[in-house]
């Protein structure tokens, strides 16, 4: 049995090992794969693992021995599930492995916007404190989170984890969610989407991207936010109309944004958010703590073991 890993680098840049996978069969591991390289590399593969390398219908149909596709992530839009189903190819993903890590970075962005820690640390490094006439000085306002309103869009496991941290900070937590009757949490009030955007001091996105919510965060929602509010996105870049957000930031319609994801990754040089005012951008790292990637590796391997044993775990069906 031949196992091919198409894009190993993001999950394992060198601090994990592949021993548990290699024990399962003949294994070829590639750090990255272009579409052209993918076709050649999966031609005689039984099992293919991918994180962001696309497996469309043409590629799936070009691999006659293919029996299993393992997505080394939670999102699986890079795989044509319909084409895989027609071939009876098992497709699995890895849910919930990075919940704590994503919630942690969400608040790292919130805290940086609220406290401007990086700005002050850089000022001290440049010698400004040494030259100061006072023991303390102000470069930008600092905001206290206690009693502020945290608005969460999407209330799955990550949304719940973010809500828990917000409550610990003494924040009022509101959320917009498809199933409020099913997912009641003490300390969280469910409201409609526009109310959430209108009342929140911080909006944090935690919903999956689908054809119904592409660019739903647009001018219409941004203009009803408080001028002092922050927008956080550690979910999917496609949820935001990036031109509208850049415009809102540059015109002071909202106070700031913290983004771990963009619509195209890596971003195009002309992405308007790269130079927008008070916009913090990190390179899609919320999921990538050592602990989260270790869990990811374990589940990826266990998914294959379950498949070989005739069990169905984390199977994607459409």
C-alpha positions in Angstrom: 0.0 0.0 0.0 1.4 3.4 -1.0 0.8 6.5 1.1 1.5 10.0 -0.4 1.6 13.2 1.7 1.2 16.1 -0.7 2.0 19.2 1.5 3.7 18.1 4.7 5.5 21.3 5.6 2.7 23.3 7.2 1.7 20.6 9.7 5.3 19.4 10.3 8.0 22.0 9.6 10.5 19.6 11.3 9.5 19.5 15.0 7.3 16.4 14.6 8.1 13.0 13.1 6.3 10.8 10.6 7.2 7.4 12.2 3.7 6.4 13.1 2.6 7.0 9.5 5.6 5.4 7.8 4.8 2.2 9.8 1.5 1.8 7.9 3.0 1.3 4.4 5.3 2.7 1.7 5.3 6.4 2.3 6.3 9.3 0.1 6.3 12.7 1.9 6.5 16.0 0.0 6.7 19.4 1.6 4.6 21.0 -1.2 2.9 19.9 -4.4 1.7 22.0 -7.4 -1.3 20.7 -9.4 1.1 19.3 -12.0 3.2 17.6 -9.4 0.1 16.3 -7.6 -1.1 14.4 -10.7 2.2 12.6 -11.0 2.7 11.9 -7.3 -0.8 10.4 -6.7 -0.8 8.3 -9.9 -0.3 5.0 -8.1 -1.2 6.0 -4.6 -3.7 4.1 -2.4 -3.9 6.8 0.2 -3.3 10.5 -0.2 -3.0 13.1 2.6 -3.4 16.8 1.9 -3.7 20.0 3.9 -4.2 22.6 1.3 -3.1 20.9 -1.9 -6.2 20.7 -4.1 -7.7 17.4 -5.2 -10.3 18.2 -7.8 -12.3 15.8 -10.0 -9.7 15.6 -12.7 -6.9 14.7 -10.2 -9.1 12.2 -8.4 -10.1 10.5 -11.6 -6.4 10.3 -12.7 -5.5 8.1 -9.7 -7.0 4.6 -10.4 -5.7 3.0 -7.2 -6.9 5.8 -4.9 -9.0 4.5 -2.0 -8.6 7.1 0.7 -8.1 10.8 1.0 -7.1 12.2 4.4 -7.5 15.9 4.9 -4.9 17.1 7.5 -7.2 19.9 8.7 -10.8 20.5 9.6 -11.9 22.3 6.5 -12.2 20.1 3.4 -13.2 22.4 0.6 -10.0 21.5 -1.3 -11.4 18.0 -2.1 -14.1 17.3 -4.6 -16.2 15.2 -2.3 -18.8 14.4 -5.0 -16.0 13.0 -7.3 -14.6 11.0 -4.4 -18.0 9.5 -3.5 -18.6 8.4 -7.0 -15.4 6.4 -6.8 -16.2 5.1 -3.3 -13.1 6.8 -2.0 -13.1 7.5 1.7 -12.5 11.1 2.7 -11.8 12.1 6.3 -10.9 15.2 8.2 -9.7 16.2 11.7 -12.3 18.2 13.6 -11.6 20.2 16.8 -7.9 19.5 17.2 -7.1 23.3 17.4 -10.0 24.7 19.3 -7.9 25.9 22.3 -5.1 27.2 20.1 -7.5 29.2 17.9 -9.3 30.7 20.9 -5.9 31.6 22.4 -4.9 33.6 19.2 -8.3 35.2 19.0 -7.6 36.8 22.4 -4.0 37.5 21.6 -5.3 39.7 18.7 -8.0 41.2 20.9 -5.5 42.0 23.7 -3.0 43.5 21.2 -5.7 45.8 19.8 -6.8 46.7 23.4 -3.4 47.2 24.9 -1.1 48.1 22.0 1.6 46.0 23.7 3.8 45.7 20.6 3.7 49.4 20.1 4.8 50.2 23.6 7.5 47.5 23.7 9.0 48.8 20.4 8.9 52.4 21.9 10.9 51.2 24.9 13.3 49.3 22.7 14.0 52.5 20.7 14.9 54.3 23.9 11.7 56.4 24.4 11.3 55.4 28.0 14.9 56.4 28.9 14.3 59.8 27.4 10.9 60.2 29.0 10.3 63.0 31.6 7.7 60.8 33.3 7.5 57.3 34.7 4.7 56.5 32.3 3.6 57.8 29.0 0.7 57.3 26.5 1.2 56.6 22.8 -2.3 55.2 22.1 -5.3 54.6 24.3 -5.6 51.4 26.2 -8.9 49.7 26.6 -10.1 47.6 29.5 -12.1 44.5 28.4 -14.1 44.1 31.6 -17.8 45.1 31.0 -17.2 45.4 27.3 -19.4 43.4 24.9 -17.9 40.5 23.0 -20.0 39.4 20.0 -19.4 36.0 18.6 -20.6 35.0 15.1 -20.9 31.2 15.0 -21.1 29.2 18.2 -19.4 25.9 17.5 -16.6 24.5 19.7 -14.3 27.4 19.0 -17.0 30.0 19.5 -17.8 28.4 22.8 -14.1 28.4 23.9 -13.8 32.1 23.0 -17.0 32.9 24.9 -15.5 31.1 28.0 -12.4 33.3 27.9 -14.5 36.4 27.4 -16.6 35.6 30.4 -13.4 35.1 32.4 -12.3 38.6 31.4 -15.6 39.9 32.8 -17.0 40.7 29.3 -20.7 40.6 28.4 -21.0 37.9 25.7 -23.6 37.8 23.0 -23.7 35.5 20.0 -25.4 34.9 16.7 -26.0 31.3 16.0 -28.2 29.0 13.9 -29.2 26.8 16.8 -29.5 28.9 20.0 -32.1 26.5 21.4 -29.6 23.6 21.2 -26.4 25.3 22.4 -27.4 27.4 25.4 -24.4 28.4 27.5 -24.6 30.2 30.9 -23.4 33.7 30.5 -24.1 33.9 26.8 -27.1 35.7 25.3 -28.1 34.9 21.7 -29.1 37.7 19.4 -29.6 38.2 15.7 -26.7 39.0 13.5 -27.3 42.7 13.1 -27.8 43.2 16.8 -24.6 41.4 17.5 -22.7 43.7 15.1 -24.5 46.8 16.5 -23.9 46.1 20.2 -20.5 44.5 20.3 -17.3 46.2 21.3 -15.5 43.3 19.8 -16.9 41.0 17.0 -15.2 37.6 16.6 -15.9 35.4 13.6 -16.1 31.6 14.2 -18.3 30.3 11.4 -17.4 28.0 8.5 -17.3 29.5 5.0 -20.0 28.5 2.6 -21.7 29.9 -0.5 -24.3 31.7 1.6 -21.9 33.7 3.8 -19.1 34.6 1.4 -18.2 38.3 2.1 -21.1 38.7 4.4 -19.1 41.1 6.6 -19.5 44.0 4.3 -20.2 47.8 4.3 -23.8 47.2 5.4 -22.7 45.5 8.7 -19.5 47.5 9.2 -21.3 50.8 9.3 -23.6 49.7 12.1 -20.7 48.8 14.4 -19.5 51.1 17.1 -16.7 53.4 15.9 -14.7 52.1 18.9 -15.2 48.4 17.9 -12.7 45.8 16.8 -13.3 43.0 14.3 -11.5 39.7 14.7 -11.3 36.9 12.2 -9.5 33.6 13.0 -12.0 31.6 10.9 -11.9 32.0 7.1 -10.8 35.1 5.1 -13.6 34.7 2.6 -16.2 35.8 5.2 -15.1 39.4 4.8 -15.4 41.8 2.0 -11.8 43.0 2.3 -12.2 46.2 0.3 -15.1 47.2 2.5 -13.2 46.4 5.7 -10.1 48.3 4.5 -12.3 51.3 3.7 -14.0 51.1 7.1 -10.6 51.0 8.9 -9.1 53.9 6.9 -12.1 56.1 7.4 -12.4 55.3 11.1 -15.8 53.6 10.8 -14.4 50.9 13.2 -11.4 51.2 15.4 -9.3 48.2 14.4 -9.2 44.6 13.1 -7.2 41.5 14.0 -7.0 38.9 11.2 -5.3 35.5 11.0 -6.9 34.7 7.7 -7.3 36.4 4.3 -9.3 35.5 1.2 -6.2 34.5 -0.7 -3.2 32.9 1.2 -0.5 33.9 0.7 -2.1 37.3 0.0 -1.8 39.2 -3.2 0.4 42.3 -3.0 -2.6 44.5 -3.8 -4.7 43.2 -0.9 -6.1 46.5 0.6 -5.9 45.2 4.2 -2.1 44.8 4.1 -1.7 48.6 4.6 -5.1 49.5 6.2 -5.0 51.5 9.4 -4.9 49.6 12.7 -5.1 46.3 11.0 -3.1 43.4 12.6 -2.5 40.4 10.3 -0.9 37.1 11.2 -0.1 34.4 8.6 -2.8 31.8 9.4 -1.1 30.6 12.5 -4.0 30.2 15.0 -4.1 26.4 14.4 -0.3 25.9 14.4 0.8 25.5 18.0 3.0 22.5 18.6 0.3 20.9 20.8 -2.4 21.3 18.1 -0.2 20.0 15.4 0.7 17.0 17.5 -2.9 16.2 18.0 -3.5 16.7 14.3 -0.8 14.2 13.4 -2.2 11.6 15.9 -5.7 11.9 14.4 -4.5 11.8 10.8 -2.7 8.5 11.5 -5.6 7.1 13.6 -8.1 7.9 10.8 -6.0 5.8 8.4 -5.8 3.0 11.0 -9.6 3.0 11.4 -10.0 2.9 7.6 -7.7 -0.1 7.3 -9.6 -1.8 10.2 -12.9 -1.2 8.5 -14.1 1.5 10.9 -15.6 4.8 9.9 -14.2 7.8 11.9 -14.3 11.4 10.9 -15.8 10.5 7.5 -17.0 13.3 5.2 -20.2 12.5 3.3 -22.1 14.8 1.0 
